[in-house]
Amino acid sequence: MEKTKMKNYNSKDVALFLLYALFGIFMFFIPITIGGKSTIPIDHITNFVKKIPNYNFIFGIFMVVAGVVYAFKTKGWQGSTLNKVFFGLKLTSIIFLFMYVTKLGPEKFFEKGMLPLIWNGIMVSVTTIVPIGSVFLAFLTGFGLMEFIGVFMEPVMRPIFKTPGKSAVDAVASFVGSYSLALLITNRVYKEDFYTKKEAAIIATGFSTVSATFMVIVANTLDLMGHWLAYFWITLIVTFLVTAITARIFPLSKKEEVYYSGKLKEKDKKAKVNFSDAADAGMTAFKKSKPLPEVIKSNFIDGFKMALNIAPSLLGIGMIGLILATYTPIFDIIGYIFYPFTLITRIPEPMITAKALALSIAEMLLPAPIVAGEGFSIITRMLVAVVSVSEILFFSASIPCIMGTEIPIKFTDYILIWIERVILSILIAAPIIWIFFR
């Protein structure tokens, strides 16, 4: 039977599958040295683009203005009260845009670690790399590589993550691709009765983290690109280990094991997995994929829309977050939740690290600026970089995206799961980081 399936694929198909997969892996995971700087190719491309004269100023203005217009066009205020709140926060980006352009406003807002950092180091960097990264992510997620990898992961998904084998593709694709697109896929599969309420909630809050392109921004902000591969793999391992634990504790453990239609959960059939199964899954997906130019165009459009959606949020919520962190005790108070854990894991700057991690609930990119600079040890910077990704849930993007689906997760669930994920991430990541960077 397997041989009959494989007759549908000729040597040209296999060669293109391998070429696309290897190219995608090269662009995101193989550091190369250009101009004395060693980093992954996608980062070199982004840095080259940002060297265009006045790029940060002109492109930043365009993305914020266009992002606000896009929010009005898509009626971002519709739906829940939370959506209205986030729409209002997006509009505050116009205030900070005006300040940045005119240089009018409180003098302290223009210090190196405030508005200039949010504008140049985060907002412009992210909105540049997301569309560019989306183009190259097509080679990882659009031509069968994820399906190929997913088959091999099937035997571990149910016992470790309490989710069916088919969720392996969601898990890996979410990590290296777009969490917003992955959530749409998860929601669709859930509504088709392939995931139970519990399984969909575990996948949405456990695997839908930011992509490798966002990780590059964090690594650059914290001067960790020289340790990119270590950072990537430690983050992946920590994220998945934390998910395995949160799937077994409240509130996720108490979610109903019923499908969207109300049907009770059925038992999964165990199946042996071999290379032929993986190759067939990968090649089937490859044959079903659209032509390369169409996939690249579609990915770029999706990435650009995503950049428009997050540009005002990064500027508005990012600045408000930094202002609150700098001039109010709110994140100091929240930071006390995590302080005992940064203390017992012997992180060099335990209180500042705990305060920085508290910021991740507002926006995953905000903790990085707090511990950026030569004054902080690589242990601290690496921990913050890892936890910023493995915590998954933040109000500027991922939580609103999940709330836009029909996956049954309460507002209080988001807060509880976020706290659990930050604490578990600290406890798991710290020993690993100490081993590699002592």
C-alpha positions as CSV (number, residue, x, y, z in Angstrom):
1,M,0.0,0.0,0.0
2,E,2.8,2.4,0.9
3,K,4.5,1.7,-2.4
4,T,1.4,2.5,-4.3
5,K,1.2,5.9,-2.5
6,M,4.8,6.6,-3.2
7,K,4.4,6.1,-7.0
8,N,2.6,9.4,-7.0
9,Y,5.9,11.2,-6.3
10,N,8.7,11.4,-8.8
11,S,12.3,12.2,-8.2
12,K,11.7,15.9,-9.1
13,D,9.1,16.2,-6.3
14,V,11.4,14.6,-3.7
15,A,14.3,16.8,-4.8
16,L,12.2,20.0,-4.5
17,F,10.8,18.9,-1.1
18,L,14.4,18.4,0.1
19,L,15.6,21.7,-1.5
20,Y,12.8,23.8,0.1
21,A,13.2,22.1,3.5
22,L,17.0,22.6,3.6
23,F,16.7,26.2,2.4
24,G,14.1,27.0,5.2
25,I,16.4,25.3,7.8
26,F,19.4,27.3,6.4
27,M,17.6,30.6,6.6
28,F,16.5,30.2,10.2
29,F,19.0,27.9,11.9
30,I,22.4,28.1,10.3
31,P,24.5,31.2,11.4
32,I,26.8,32.7,8.8
33,T,29.3,35.5,9.1
34,I,28.9,38.6,7.0
35,G,30.7,41.8,7.7
36,G,32.2,40.4,10.8
37,K,28.8,39.6,12.4
38,S,27.7,36.0,12.8
39,T,23.9,35.4,12.8
40,I,21.2,33.6,10.8
41,P,20.6,34.7,7.2
42,I,17.1,36.1,8.0
43,D,18.7,38.5,10.5
44,H,21.3,39.6,8.0
45,I,18.6,40.5,5.5
46,T,16.6,42.5,8.1
47,N,19.7,44.4,9.2
48,F,20.5,45.2,5.6
49,V,17.0,46.6,5.0
50,K,17.2,48.7,8.2
51,K,20.4,50.4,6.8
52,I,18.4,52.2,4.2
53,P,18.7,56.0,4.9
54,N,15.9,57.2,7.3
55,Y,14.3,53.8,7.2
56,N,13.4,53.6,10.9
57,F,11.8,57.0,10.9
58,I,9.8,56.8,7.6
59,F,8.8,53.1,7.8
60,G,7.9,53.4,11.5
61,I,5.6,56.3,10.8
62,F,4.0,54.5,7.9
63,M,3.4,51.2,9.9
64,V,1.8,53.0,12.9
65,V,-0.5,55.2,10.8
66,A,-1.4,52.3,8.5
67,G,-1.8,50.0,11.5
68,V,-4.4,52.3,13.1
69,V,-6.2,52.7,9.7
70,Y,-6.2,48.9,9.4
71,A,-7.6,48.6,12.9
72,F,-10.5,50.9,11.9
73,K,-11.0,49.0,8.6
74,T,-11.2,45.6,10.4
75,K,-13.4,47.1,13.2
76,G,-11.0,46.0,15.9
77,W,-13.3,47.4,18.6
78,Q,-16.1,44.8,17.9
79,G,-16.7,41.9,20.1
80,S,-15.8,41.7,23.8
81,T,-15.1,44.6,26.2
82,L,-11.4,43.5,26.1
83,N,-11.3,44.1,22.3
84,K,-12.6,47.6,22.9
85,V,-9.9,48.2,25.5
86,F,-7.1,47.0,23.2
87,F,-8.5,49.1,20.4
88,G,-8.2,52.1,22.7
89,L,-4.7,51.2,23.6
90,K,-3.8,51.0,19.9
91,L,-5.0,54.5,19.4
92,T,-2.6,55.7,22.1
93,S,0.2,54.9,19.6
94,I,-0.8,58.1,17.7
95,I,0.2,60.1,20.8
96,F,3.6,58.5,21.0
97,L,4.0,58.8,17.3
98,F,3.4,62.6,17.6
99,M,5.9,62.8,20.4
100,Y,8.5,60.9,18.4
101,V,8.1,63.0,15.3
102,T,7.9,66.4,17.0
103,K,10.2,65.7,19.9
104,L,7.5,67.2,22.1
105,G,6.6,65.6,25.5
106,P,8.2,64.7,28.8
107,E,12.0,64.7,28.5
108,K,12.3,61.3,30.3
109,F,10.3,59.7,27.5
110,F,13.1,60.4,25.1
111,E,15.8,58.6,27.2
112,K,17.6,55.8,25.5
113,G,15.6,53.0,27.2
114,M,12.2,54.5,26.6
115,L,10.6,55.8,23.4
116,P,13.7,55.4,21.1
117,L,14.1,51.8,22.3
118,I,10.4,50.9,21.7
119,W,10.4,52.7,18.3
120,N,13.8,51.5,16.8
121,G,14.6,48.4,18.8
122,I,11.2,46.8,19.0
123,M,8.4,48.3,16.8
124,V,10.4,48.9,13.6
125,S,12.5,45.8,14.1
126,V,9.4,43.5,14.5
127,T,7.4,45.1,11.7
128,T,10.4,44.7,9.4
129,I,11.3,41.1,10.2
130,V,7.7,39.7,10.4
131,P,6.8,40.2,6.6
132,I,10.4,39.2,5.6
133,G,10.4,36.2,7.9
134,S,6.9,35.2,6.7
135,V,8.3,34.8,3.2
136,F,11.0,32.4,4.3
137,L,8.8,30.6,6.8
138,A,6.9,29.3,3.8
139,F,9.8,26.9,3.2
140,L,9.4,25.5,6.7
141,T,5.7,25.3,6.9
142,G,4.2,25.3,3.4
143,F,5.8,22.4,1.6
144,G,5.4,19.3,3.8
145,L,8.4,19.6,6.2
146,M,6.1,20.1,9.3
147,E,3.9,17.2,8.2
148,F,7.0,15.0,7.8
149,I,8.3,16.0,11.3
150,G,4.8,15.7,12.8
151,V,4.4,12.0,12.0
152,F,7.5,11.2,14.0
153,M,6.1,13.2,16.9
154,E,2.8,11.4,17.0
155,P,3.8,8.7,19.5
156,V,4.9,11.3,22.1
157,M,2.0,13.7,21.8
158,R,-0.7,11.8,23.7
159,P,1.4,10.5,26.6
160,I,3.3,13.8,27.1
161,F,0.9,16.6,26.1
162,K,-2.5,14.9,26.4
163,T,-3.3,15.9,22.8
164,P,-3.8,13.6,19.7
165,G,-1.0,12.8,17.4
166,K,-2.3,15.2,14.7
167,S,-1.6,18.1,17.0
168,A,2.1,17.6,16.5
169,V,1.9,19.7,13.3
170,D,0.1,22.5,15.2
171,A,2.8,22.4,17.9
172,V,5.8,22.6,15.6
173,A,4.2,24.9,13.1
174,S,3.2,27.3,15.8
175,F,6.7,27.4,17.2
176,V,8.4,28.2,13.9
177,G,5.5,29.9,12.1
178,S,2.7,32.4,12.9
179,Y,0.9,31.8,16.1
180,S,-2.1,33.8,14.7
181,L,-2.4,31.5,11.7
182,A,-1.8,28.4,13.9
183,L,-4.7,29.5,16.2
184,L,-7.0,29.8,13.2
185,I,-6.0,26.2,12.2
186,T,-6.5,24.9,15.7
187,N,-9.9,26.6,15.9
188,R,-11.0,25.1,12.6
189,V,-9.8,21.6,13.6
190,Y,-11.6,22.0,16.9
191,K,-14.9,23.0,15.2
192,E,-14.5,20.0,13.0
193,D,-14.6,17.8,16.1
194,F,-11.0,16.6,15.8
195,Y,-10.0,18.2,19.1
196,T,-11.9,18.2,22.4
197,K,-12.4,21.4,24.4
198,K,-9.5,20.4,26.7
199,E,-7.2,19.5,23.8
200,A,-7.9,22.7,22.0
201,A,-7.2,24.7,25.1
202,I,-3.9,22.9,25.7
203,I,-2.8,23.5,22.1
204,A,-3.8,27.2,22.1
205,T,-2.1,28.1,25.4
206,G,0.7,25.6,25.2
207,F,2.0,25.7,21.6
208,S,0.9,29.0,20.1
209,T,4.0,30.9,21.0
210,V,5.7,33.5,18.9
211,S,7.7,32.5,15.8
212,A,11.5,32.3,15.3
213,T,11.3,35.8,13.7
214,F,10.2,37.3,17.1
215,M,12.9,35.3,18.9
216,V,15.5,37.0,16.7
217,I,14.2,40.4,17.9
218,V,14.5,39.3,21.6
219,A,18.0,37.8,21.0
220,N,19.2,41.0,19.2
221,T,17.8,43.2,22.0
222,L,19.7,41.1,24.6
223,D,22.8,40.6,22.5
224,L,22.4,36.9,22.3
225,M,22.6,36.2,18.6
226,G,26.1,34.8,19.2
227,H,24.3,32.0,21.1
228,W,21.3,31.7,18.7
229,L,21.2,27.9,18.4
230,A,21.5,27.4,22.2
231,Y,18.8,30.0,22.8
232,F,16.4,28.5,20.2
233,W,16.7,24.9,21.4
234,I,16.6,25.8,25.1
235,T,13.5,27.8,24.5
236,L,11.8,25.0,22.5
237,I,12.6,22.4,25.1
238,V,11.5,24.6,28.0
239,T,8.3,25.6,26.2
240,F,7.2,22.1,25.5
241,L,8.2,20.8,29.0
242,V,6.1,23.6,30.6
243,T,3.2,22.7,28.3
244,A,3.4,19.0,29.4
245,I,3.1,20.1,33.0
246,T,0.3,22.8,32.6
247,A,-1.8,20.2,30.7
248,R,-1.9,18.2,34.0
249,I,-2.7,21.0,36.4
250,F,-5.7,23.4,37.0
251,P,-7.2,25.1,35.0
252,L,-6.4,23.1,31.9
253,S,-6.7,19.7,33.6
254,K,-10.4,20.5,34.5
255,K,-11.4,21.3,30.9
256,E,-14.1,19.1,29.5
257,E,-13.2,16.1,27.3
258,V,-16.0,16.7,24.8
259,Y,-16.0,17.9,21.2
260,Y,-17.3,21.1,19.8
261,S,-20.6,19.4,18.8
262,G,-21.0,18.0,22.3
263,K,-19.9,14.4,21.4
264,L,-17.9,12.6,24.1
265,K,-14.2,12.0,23.5
266,E,-13.2,8.8,21.6
267,K,-10.2,6.7,22.3
268,D,-7.2,7.3,20.1
269,K,-6.1,4.4,18.0
270,K,-2.4,3.5,18.5
271,A,-0.4,3.2,15.3
272,K,3.2,2.3,14.6
273,V,5.2,5.1,12.9
274,N,8.0,4.5,10.4
275,F,9.9,6.5,7.8
276,S,7.5,5.6,5.0
277,D,4.6,7.1,6.9
278,A,6.5,10.3,7.5
279,A,7.7,10.5,3.9
280,D,4.2,9.9,2.7
281,A,2.7,12.6,4.9
282,G,5.4,15.1,3.9
283,M,5.1,14.3,0.2
284,T,1.3,14.4,0.2
285,A,1.4,17.8,1.8
286,F,4.0,18.9,-0.8
287,K,1.9,17.7,-3.7
288,K,-1.2,19.6,-2.3
289,S,0.8,22.8,-1.8
290,K,0.3,25.7,-4.2
291,P,3.1,26.9,-6.5
292,L,6.1,28.6,-4.8
293,P,5.3,32.2,-6.0
294,E,1.7,31.9,-4.7
295,V,2.8,30.5,-1.3
296,I,5.4,33.3,-1.0
297,K,2.9,36.0,-2.0
298,S,0.2,34.6,0.4
299,N,2.7,34.4,3.3
300,F,4.0,37.9,2.7
301,I,0.5,39.3,2.7
302,D,-0.4,37.5,5.9
303,G,2.9,38.6,7.5
304,F,2.3,42.3,6.4
305,K,-1.2,42.2,7.8
306,M,0.1,40.8,11.0
307,A,2.7,43.6,11.1
308,L,0.0,46.2,10.6
309,N,-2.0,44.6,13.4
310,I,0.8,44.7,15.9
311,A,2.6,47.9,15.0
312,P,0.3,50.3,17.0
313,S,0.1,47.7,19.8
314,L,3.9,47.5,20.1
315,L,4.2,51.3,20.3
316,G,1.1,52.0,22.4
317,I,1.1,49.1,24.8
318,G,4.9,49.0,24.8
319,M,5.3,52.6,25.9
320,I,2.6,52.4,28.5
321,G,4.2,49.2,29.8
322,L,7.6,50.9,30.1
323,I,6.1,54.0,31.7
324,L,4.2,51.8,34.3
325,A,7.4,49.7,34.9
326,T,9.5,52.8,35.3
327,Y,7.3,55.2,37.3
328,T,4.8,53.0,39.1
329,P,5.1,50.0,41.5
330,I,2.5,47.8,39.6
331,F,5.0,45.4,38.0
332,D,7.2,45.5,41.1
333,I,4.2,44.1,43.0
334,I,3.5,41.5,40.3
335,G,7.2,40.7,40.2
336,Y,7.0,39.5,43.8
337,I,5.1,36.5,42.6
338,F,8.2,35.4,40.7
339,Y,10.9,36.7,43.0
340,P,11.1,33.6,45.2
341,F,11.8,31.5,42.1
342,T,14.4,33.8,40.6
343,L,16.0,33.9,44.0
344,I,16.1,30.1,44.6
345,T,17.5,29.5,41.1
346,R,20.3,31.9,41.9
347,I,19.7,34.3,39.0
348,P,22.3,37.1,39.5
349,E,19.7,40.0,39.5
350,P,16.6,38.2,41.0
351,M,14.3,41.2,41.7
352,I,15.0,43.0,38.5
353,T,14.5,39.8,36.6
354,A,11.2,39.0,38.3
355,K,10.0,42.6,37.6
356,A,11.0,42.2,33.9
357,L,9.2,38.9,33.6
358,A,6.1,40.5,35.1
359,L,6.0,42.7,32.1
360,S,5.5,39.8,29.8
361,I,1.8,39.7,30.4
362,A,1.4,43.0,28.7
363,E,3.8,42.3,25.7
364,M,6.3,39.5,25.3
365,L,8.9,41.9,24.0
366,L,8.9,44.2,27.0
367,P,11.0,42.2,29.4
368,A,14.0,42.3,27.1
369,P,14.7,46.1,27.4
370,I,14.7,45.9,31.2
371,V,17.7,43.6,31.4
372,A,19.4,44.7,28.2
373,G,23.0,46.0,28.4
374,E,26.4,45.0,29.6
375,G,25.4,45.5,33.2
376,F,23.4,42.3,33.2
377,S,24.9,38.8,33.2
378,I,24.3,36.4,30.3
379,I,22.5,34.1,32.8
380,T,19.9,36.9,33.4
381,R,19.6,37.9,29.8
382,M,19.2,34.3,28.6
383,L,16.6,33.4,31.2
384,V,14.5,36.5,30.3
385,A,14.9,35.7,26.6
386,V,13.7,32.1,27.1
387,V,10.8,32.9,29.5
388,S,9.6,35.8,27.3
389,V,8.8,33.2,24.7
390,S,7.8,30.2,26.8
391,E,5.2,32.1,28.8
392,I,3.2,32.4,25.5
393,L,0.3,34.5,26.8
394,F,0.3,38.3,26.5
395,F,-2.3,41.0,26.1
396,S,-1.0,42.8,23.1
397,A,-1.4,39.9,20.7
398,S,-1.7,36.2,21.7
399,I,-4.6,36.5,24.2
400,P,-6.8,38.6,21.9
401,C,-6.1,36.1,19.1
402,I,-7.2,33.2,21.2
403,M,-10.3,35.2,22.4
404,G,-11.2,35.6,18.7
405,T,-11.6,31.8,18.4
406,E,-14.3,29.6,19.8
407,I,-11.9,27.7,22.1
408,P,-13.5,27.8,25.6
409,I,-10.9,29.6,27.8
410,K,-12.0,32.1,30.6
411,F,-10.3,35.4,31.3
412,T,-9.1,34.1,34.7
413,D,-7.7,31.0,33.0
414,Y,-5.3,33.3,30.9
415,I,-4.0,34.9,34.1
416,L,-3.5,31.6,36.0
417,I,-1.9,29.8,33.0
418,W,0.4,32.8,32.5
419,I,1.6,32.7,36.1
420,E,2.0,28.9,36.0
421,R,4.0,29.1,32.8
422,V,6.4,31.9,34.0
423,I,7.1,30.1,37.3
424,L,7.6,26.7,35.6
425,S,9.8,28.3,32.9
426,I,12.1,29.8,35.5
427,L,12.4,26.6,37.4
428,I,13.1,24.5,34.3
429,A,15.2,27.0,32.2
430,A,17.5,28.3,35.0
431,P,19.3,25.0,35.7
432,I,19.8,24.4,31.9
433,I,21.2,27.9,31.4
434,W,23.5,27.5,34.4
435,I,24.9,24.3,32.9
436,F,25.6,25.9,29.5
437,F,26.7,29.4,30.6
438,R,28.3,29.0,34.0
